[in-house]
Amino acid sequence: MEKTYSLTAHYDEFQEVKNGGRYSSDILSNGMTLHLGGSLDRHMTRGRGGTLSNGRNRDLGSTSSSGGLPRWSRREICLLSALVFAAGMCVILGSMLALKYISLDAQQDPQCRQDCQRKRSLLRAARFVQSNIDPTIQPCEDFYSFACGGWLRRHGIPEDKLSYGIITAIGEHNEEKLERLLLEPIRRREPDSAERKVKEFYRSCINVQEIDKLGSDPMTEVIDSCGGWDMAGAPPKTPGWEREGAPQRPDFNELLYRTQGVYSTAVFFSLTVNVDDKNSSRNAIRIDQEGLTLPDRSLYLGQDEDSVKILAAYKALMERLLSMLGAHNATQKSKEIIHLETRLANITVSEYDDQRKDISTMYNRITLRQLQNIAPSLHWKRLLDRIFHDNLSEDEEIVVLATDYIQKVSDIIKSTSQR
C-alpha cells in the first residue's frame, strides 16, 4: 500500500535531498525513499547511503554539502536571532542607565553629597545607640542601665584589662582598621612620600626576624649614649652633657629631653599638644601626670593577693630585661626602679577618682614662668624649646592638669640620686 508523505513536516530533510542532488531521489532519515515528482516507498534494499543495523538505510541527507556540518532549522535561527536581539537591548539599556547615574552624580551639589554622608552617619549612630540600650528598664528609674544595659550584656572585662568600656572598644576597632591600612601595598613611593615613610616604619616594627637578628644591640647603644645603667659618665664629646668634673656627669634635663622629645616616652609627666579645654579655638601645650609602668597606682600600693602577684611578676620581668640589656646587679636595680615608681604612685591621683573626672577642677592655665616656679628642678623653657623647635616666651601659657603632682615630682627628682 502506498504511504503518503508530508513535505511540510519534513521540510528540512526535503531541502537536504534537494540540495544534495537536484531532481534526484534520496533516502530520508525515517527510512522512506523520496522520489521527486513521484511517490514515496519504503526503501528495503541497500542504497547508496548503506544499510543500518535495523535494516533501514543510512541517512545521508542530514549533512550539508559544505563539509558535512548540520544545518540549523528555521525555528532555531529565529530563536537565536531573538536571543541576540534581547542581549543587545540589555547592553544598551544598561549603558544608558550607567551614563545617567554618572551624569547625575557629577551634577550633584557637593553640599548635597555631604548631607547624604551626614545622614548615613547619623543613621549608623542611631542604630548603634539603639543596639546598646536596654528597653526593659525605665530611664527615669535607672538611666545608666537603660542607656548602657545592652552593651554591658554583650561585653565583659577582658582578662588582660582592669577595665573595659565603649571608648576602649572604639579604640581597638580603630587600631584594627589602622593596621589594615598600614599593611596595604605602598602606592606612593616617592622619597618624601608620607605614606611610604609611615608604612615602612610600621613594617620595621613588626619585622620579627630582623628584630631577633639585631638582638639587644640597638637598645644597648641607646642606654650607653645616655650614660649607661649606673649613670657614671657619658661618652666623650657628647652634646648636651655637663662637662664639669671627671667623669662627666649626665645632665638630667638632657636625659629628659631624649626620652620625651626623641623617643616619645612619657617619663614623670606627659607632654602633649591638644585643643584647649576652655577655648576650642586654640591649641595648648598640656602637661599631666604620667610615669607608672603598670596601668594603675593600686597595683603598687595594694595589699590584696592580685596586686602582690602582679607586682612580683613585674619585678621578675624587669630583672630579666635588665640582665638581657647588660645591667650589673639586676636584682638591686629592679628594686630601686620599683621603689621610685612606688613613690610616683603615692602622688598620682587615680583615674577613677572624682577629681580626674571633672576637667574644671584639673584645669590650670599658667605661664611658663609660673611653671618654672612650681617645679624648679626642671629647666622647662630649655626643654620645651628643644622639643617644639621654638623660642618660647616666658609668658607662653601652658595648661597643667595635675599641678600638685608636678610640684611633688620636682621634689622627688631633687631628692633622688642621679644614678
C-alpha positions as CSV (number, residue, x, y, z in Angstrom):
1,M,0.0,0.0,0.0
2,E,1.4,3.4,-0.9
3,K,2.2,5.7,2.0
4,T,1.6,9.4,2.0
5,Y,4.3,11.8,3.0
6,S,4.1,15.4,4.1
7,L,6.8,17.8,2.8
8,T,5.8,20.5,5.3
9,A,6.5,18.1,8.3
10,H,10.0,17.2,6.8
11,Y,10.8,20.4,5.2
12,D,14.5,20.4,6.3
13,E,15.1,16.9,5.0
14,F,13.5,17.8,1.8
15,Q,15.9,20.7,1.4
16,E,18.9,18.4,2.1
17,V,17.8,16.0,-0.6
18,K,17.1,18.8,-2.9
19,N,20.5,20.4,-2.3
20,G,22.3,17.1,-2.4
21,G,21.1,16.2,-5.9
22,R,18.7,18.3,-7.8
23,Y,15.8,16.4,-9.4
24,S,17.1,13.1,-8.0
25,S,15.9,10.7,-5.4
26,D,17.3,10.1,-1.9
27,I,16.6,8.4,1.3
28,L,15.1,10.2,4.3
29,S,16.1,9.6,8.0
30,N,12.9,7.7,8.6
31,G,13.8,5.1,6.0
32,M,11.4,6.4,3.3
33,T,12.6,7.0,-0.2
34,L,11.8,10.3,-1.7
35,H,11.2,10.4,-5.5
36,L,11.0,14.0,-6.7
37,G,7.9,14.1,-8.8
38,G,6.9,10.5,-7.8
39,S,5.7,8.6,-4.8
40,L,7.3,7.6,-1.5
41,D,8.1,3.9,-0.9
42,R,9.9,2.3,1.9
43,H,13.4,1.5,0.8
44,M,14.1,-2.1,1.7
45,T,17.2,-2.7,-0.3
46,R,20.8,-1.3,0.1
47,G,21.0,2.2,-1.2
48,R,23.9,4.4,-1.7
49,G,23.8,5.5,1.9
50,G,24.4,1.9,3.2
51,T,22.2,-0.3,5.4
52,L,21.7,0.4,9.1
53,S,21.8,-2.3,11.8
54,N,17.9,-2.4,11.9
55,G,17.7,-2.9,8.2
56,R,17.0,0.7,7.3
57,N,19.2,2.8,5.1
58,R,21.7,5.4,6.5
59,D,20.5,8.9,6.2
60,L,22.9,10.9,4.1
61,G,20.6,13.9,3.9
62,S,21.4,15.0,7.5
63,T,24.7,16.6,6.4
64,S,25.1,19.5,4.2
65,S,27.1,19.7,1.1
66,S,29.6,22.1,2.7
67,G,31.8,20.0,4.9
68,G,29.2,17.7,6.4
69,L,28.1,20.1,9.3
70,P,24.4,20.0,10.4
71,R,22.2,22.8,9.1
72,W,20.1,24.9,11.5
73,S,16.3,24.8,11.2
74,R,14.4,28.0,10.6
75,R,13.0,27.8,14.1
76,E,16.5,27.6,15.7
77,I,17.6,30.6,13.5
78,C,14.6,32.6,14.7
79,L,15.3,31.8,18.4
80,L,19.0,32.7,18.1
81,S,18.2,36.0,16.4
82,A,15.7,36.8,19.2
83,L,18.3,36.0,21.8
84,V,21.0,38.1,20.2
85,F,18.5,41.0,19.9
86,A,17.5,40.7,23.6
87,A,21.1,40.6,24.7
88,G,21.9,43.7,22.7
89,M,18.9,45.6,24.1
90,C,20.0,44.7,27.7
91,V,23.5,46.0,27.0
92,I,22.1,49.3,25.5
93,L,19.7,49.8,28.4
94,G,22.4,49.1,31.0
95,S,24.8,51.5,29.4
96,M,22.1,54.2,29.3
97,L,21.3,53.7,33.0
98,A,25.0,53.8,33.9
99,L,25.6,57.0,32.0
100,K,22.6,58.6,33.6
101,Y,23.7,57.7,37.1
102,I,27.2,59.1,36.4
103,S,25.8,62.3,35.0
104,L,23.5,62.8,38.0
105,D,26.4,62.1,40.4
106,A,28.6,64.6,38.6
107,Q,25.9,67.2,38.6
108,Q,25.1,66.7,42.3
109,D,25.9,69.6,44.6
110,P,28.9,68.8,46.9
111,Q,26.8,70.1,49.8
112,C,24.1,67.6,48.9
113,R,26.7,64.8,49.0
114,Q,27.9,65.9,52.4
115,D,24.3,65.9,53.6
116,C,23.9,62.4,52.4
117,Q,27.0,61.2,54.1
118,R,25.9,63.0,57.3
119,K,22.6,61.3,57.2
120,R,24.2,57.9,56.7
121,S,26.5,58.6,59.7
122,L,23.5,59.7,61.8
123,L,21.7,56.5,60.9
124,R,24.7,54.4,61.8
125,A,24.9,56.2,65.1
126,A,21.2,55.8,65.8
127,R,21.4,52.0,65.1
128,F,24.5,51.8,67.4
129,V,22.7,53.6,70.3
130,Q,19.5,51.6,69.8
131,S,21.5,48.3,70.0
132,N,23.2,49.4,73.3
133,I,20.1,50.5,75.3
134,D,18.1,48.2,77.5
135,P,14.4,49.0,76.7
136,T,13.2,46.8,79.6
137,I,14.5,49.4,82.1
138,Q,12.7,52.7,82.8
139,P,15.1,55.6,82.1
140,C,13.6,57.6,84.9
141,E,14.5,54.9,87.4
142,D,18.0,53.9,86.2
143,F,19.1,55.9,83.2
144,Y,22.7,54.4,83.1
145,S,21.3,50.8,82.9
146,F,18.8,52.0,80.3
147,A,21.4,53.7,78.2
148,C,24.2,51.1,78.5
149,G,22.5,47.9,79.6
150,G,22.5,46.3,76.1
151,W,26.2,46.9,75.7
152,L,27.1,45.6,79.1
153,R,25.2,42.4,78.5
154,R,27.2,41.7,75.3
155,H,30.7,42.7,76.7
156,G,32.7,41.6,79.6
157,I,36.1,42.8,81.0
158,P,38.9,41.0,79.2
159,E,41.4,39.1,81.3
160,D,44.3,41.4,80.3
161,K,42.5,44.6,81.3
162,L,41.5,46.2,84.6
163,S,38.6,48.0,83.0
164,Y,36.8,48.0,79.7
165,G,34.3,50.4,78.1
166,I,33.0,51.8,74.9
167,I,35.9,54.2,74.4
168,T,38.4,51.3,74.7
169,A,36.3,49.2,72.3
170,I,36.3,52.0,69.7
171,G,40.0,52.5,70.2
172,E,40.6,48.8,69.5
173,H,38.4,48.9,66.4
174,N,40.3,52.0,65.1
175,E,43.6,50.3,65.7
176,E,42.5,47.3,63.7
177,K,41.4,49.5,60.8
178,L,44.7,51.4,61.0
179,E,46.7,48.2,60.9
180,R,44.9,47.0,57.8
181,L,45.7,50.4,56.1
182,L,49.4,50.2,57.1
183,L,49.7,46.7,55.7
184,E,48.3,47.7,52.3
185,P,50.8,48.0,49.4
186,I,52.6,51.3,49.1
187,R,51.2,53.3,46.2
188,R,53.3,56.5,46.5
189,R,56.9,55.5,46.5
190,E,58.5,59.0,46.2
191,P,61.3,59.6,48.7
192,D,59.3,62.3,50.5
193,S,56.1,60.3,50.5
194,A,54.4,60.3,53.9
195,E,52.6,57.1,53.0
196,R,55.9,55.3,52.2
197,K,57.5,56.6,55.4
198,V,54.8,55.6,57.8
199,K,54.2,52.1,56.2
200,E,57.9,51.3,56.1
201,F,58.3,52.4,59.7
202,Y,55.4,50.3,60.9
203,R,56.7,47.2,59.0
204,S,60.1,47.6,60.5
205,C,58.5,47.5,63.9
206,I,56.8,44.2,63.2
207,N,59.7,42.6,61.3
208,V,60.3,39.9,64.0
209,Q,63.1,38.2,62.0
210,E,65.1,41.4,61.7
211,I,64.5,42.3,65.4
212,D,65.7,38.9,66.5
213,K,68.7,39.2,64.3
214,L,69.7,42.6,65.9
215,G,69.0,41.3,69.4
216,S,69.7,43.8,72.2
217,D,72.4,45.8,70.4
218,P,70.1,48.8,69.4
219,M,68.8,49.2,72.9
220,T,72.2,48.8,74.4
221,E,73.5,51.6,72.2
222,V,70.7,53.9,73.4
223,I,71.5,53.1,77.1
224,D,75.2,53.7,76.6
225,S,74.5,57.0,74.9
226,C,72.6,58.1,78.0
227,G,75.5,57.3,80.3
228,G,75.0,53.6,80.9
229,W,73.0,51.8,83.6
230,D,74.9,53.4,86.5
231,M,74.9,56.9,85.0
232,A,78.5,57.1,85.9
233,G,79.6,59.0,82.8
234,A,78.7,59.9,79.3
235,P,80.6,59.2,76.1
236,P,83.2,61.9,75.3
237,K,82.2,64.8,73.2
238,T,78.5,64.0,73.5
239,P,76.4,67.2,73.1
240,G,74.1,68.2,76.0
241,W,76.1,66.7,78.9
242,E,77.6,68.7,81.7
243,R,81.4,68.7,81.5
244,E,82.3,69.9,84.9
245,G,84.5,67.3,86.7
246,A,85.6,63.9,85.6
247,P,84.0,61.6,84.8
248,Q,81.4,63.6,83.1
249,R,78.0,63.5,84.9
250,P,74.9,63.2,82.9
251,D,72.6,66.2,82.7
252,F,69.1,65.1,83.9
253,N,67.4,67.7,81.7
254,E,69.2,66.3,78.7
255,L,68.0,62.8,79.5
256,L,64.5,64.1,80.0
257,Y,64.7,65.7,76.5
258,R,65.8,62.5,74.9
259,T,63.1,60.4,76.5
260,Q,60.3,63.0,75.8
261,G,61.5,64.6,72.6
262,V,63.5,62.0,70.8
263,Y,62.0,58.7,72.0
264,S,58.4,60.0,72.7
265,T,58.3,58.3,76.1
266,A,56.4,59.9,78.9
267,V,58.7,60.0,81.9
268,F,57.5,61.6,85.2
269,F,54.8,63.5,83.2
270,S,53.1,63.6,79.8
271,L,53.7,66.4,77.4
272,T,51.2,66.8,74.6
273,V,49.5,69.4,72.4
274,N,45.8,69.4,72.2
275,V,42.7,71.6,71.9
276,D,42.3,73.9,74.9
277,D,39.5,72.5,77.1
278,K,38.2,76.0,77.8
279,N,38.9,77.6,74.4
280,S,38.4,75.3,71.4
281,S,39.7,78.0,69.0
282,R,43.3,77.4,70.1
283,N,45.7,74.6,70.8
284,A,47.7,74.5,74.0
285,I,50.6,72.6,75.5
286,R,49.2,70.2,78.1
287,I,51.2,68.7,81.0
288,D,49.6,65.9,83.0
289,Q,50.6,63.2,85.5
290,E,52.4,60.1,84.0
291,G,55.3,57.8,84.8
292,L,53.9,54.5,86.0
293,T,54.6,51.3,84.0
294,L,51.7,49.3,85.5
295,P,48.3,50.5,84.5
296,D,47.1,51.7,87.9
297,R,48.6,53.0,91.1
298,S,46.7,50.5,93.2
299,L,49.0,47.7,91.8
300,Y,51.9,49.3,93.5
301,L,50.1,50.2,96.7
302,G,47.5,47.5,97.0
303,Q,48.0,44.7,99.6
304,D,45.5,42.3,98.1
305,E,46.6,39.0,96.6
306,D,46.2,40.0,93.0
307,S,48.2,43.2,93.4
308,V,51.0,41.4,95.2
309,K,51.2,38.8,92.4
310,I,51.2,41.4,89.6
311,L,54.0,43.4,91.3
312,A,56.1,40.3,91.9
313,A,55.7,39.3,88.2
314,Y,56.6,42.8,87.1
315,K,59.8,42.7,89.3
316,A,60.8,39.3,87.8
317,L,60.3,40.6,84.3
318,M,62.3,43.7,85.0
319,E,65.2,41.7,86.4
320,R,65.2,39.5,83.2
321,L,65.2,42.5,80.9
322,L,68.0,44.3,82.8
323,S,70.1,41.2,82.6
324,M,69.5,40.9,78.9
325,L,70.5,44.5,78.4
326,G,73.8,44.2,80.2
327,A,73.0,45.7,83.6
328,H,75.1,44.5,86.5
329,N,73.3,43.5,89.8
330,A,69.9,43.5,88.1
331,T,68.1,42.5,91.3
332,Q,69.2,45.6,93.1
333,K,68.4,47.8,90.2
334,S,64.9,46.4,89.8
335,K,64.3,47.1,93.5
336,E,65.4,50.7,93.0
337,I,63.2,51.2,90.0
338,I,60.1,49.8,91.7
339,H,60.8,52.0,94.8
340,L,60.9,55.1,92.6
341,E,57.7,54.1,90.8
342,T,56.0,53.4,94.1
343,R,56.9,57.0,95.2
344,L,55.3,58.2,92.0
345,A,52.2,56.1,92.6
346,N,51.8,57.7,96.1
347,I,51.5,61.2,94.5
348,T,49.4,60.0,91.5
349,V,45.7,60.5,91.5
350,S,43.7,57.5,90.3
351,E,41.9,57.9,87.0
352,Y,38.7,56.6,88.7
353,D,38.8,59.4,91.3
354,D,36.2,62.1,91.0
355,Q,38.9,64.7,90.8
356,R,40.1,63.2,87.5
357,K,36.5,63.2,86.0
358,D,35.9,66.9,86.3
359,I,38.1,68.9,83.9
360,S,37.2,72.2,85.6
361,T,38.9,71.1,88.8
362,M,42.0,69.8,87.0
363,Y,42.4,72.7,84.5
364,N,45.1,75.2,85.4
365,R,46.4,77.6,82.7
366,I,49.7,79.2,83.8
367,T,52.6,80.9,82.1
368,L,56.0,79.2,81.5
369,R,57.5,81.4,84.2
370,Q,54.9,80.2,86.8
371,L,55.6,76.6,85.8
372,Q,59.3,77.1,86.5
373,N,58.4,78.4,90.0
374,I,56.1,75.4,90.7
375,A,58.7,72.8,89.6
376,P,62.2,74.3,89.8
377,S,64.0,71.0,89.4
378,L,63.4,71.1,85.7
379,H,64.6,73.6,83.1
380,W,61.2,74.0,81.4
381,K,61.9,76.6,78.8
382,R,65.0,74.8,77.6
383,L,63.1,71.5,77.4
384,L,60.1,72.9,75.6
385,D,62.2,75.0,73.2
386,R,64.1,71.9,72.1
387,I,61.0,69.7,71.8
388,F,59.0,72.2,69.8
389,H,61.9,73.7,67.9
390,D,60.9,77.2,69.0
391,N,62.0,80.0,71.3
392,L,59.0,80.2,73.6
393,S,58.4,83.3,75.7
394,E,58.3,83.2,79.5
395,D,54.7,84.4,79.2
396,E,53.7,81.5,77.0
397,E,50.6,79.9,78.5
398,I,50.6,76.2,79.3
399,V,47.7,74.0,80.6
400,V,48.7,71.9,83.6
401,L,46.2,69.2,84.5
402,A,48.0,68.0,87.7
403,T,49.6,70.9,89.4
404,D,50.1,69.2,92.8
405,Y,51.6,66.2,91.1
406,I,54.1,68.3,89.1
407,Q,55.2,70.1,92.2
408,K,55.7,66.8,94.1
409,V,57.6,65.3,91.1
410,S,60.0,68.2,91.2
411,D,60.7,67.4,94.9
412,I,61.2,63.7,94.1
413,I,63.7,64.5,91.3
414,K,65.6,66.8,93.6
415,S,65.8,64.3,96.5
416,T,66.7,61.3,94.3
417,S,70.2,60.3,93.3
418,Q,71.1,60.8,89.7
419,R,72.2,57.2,89.5
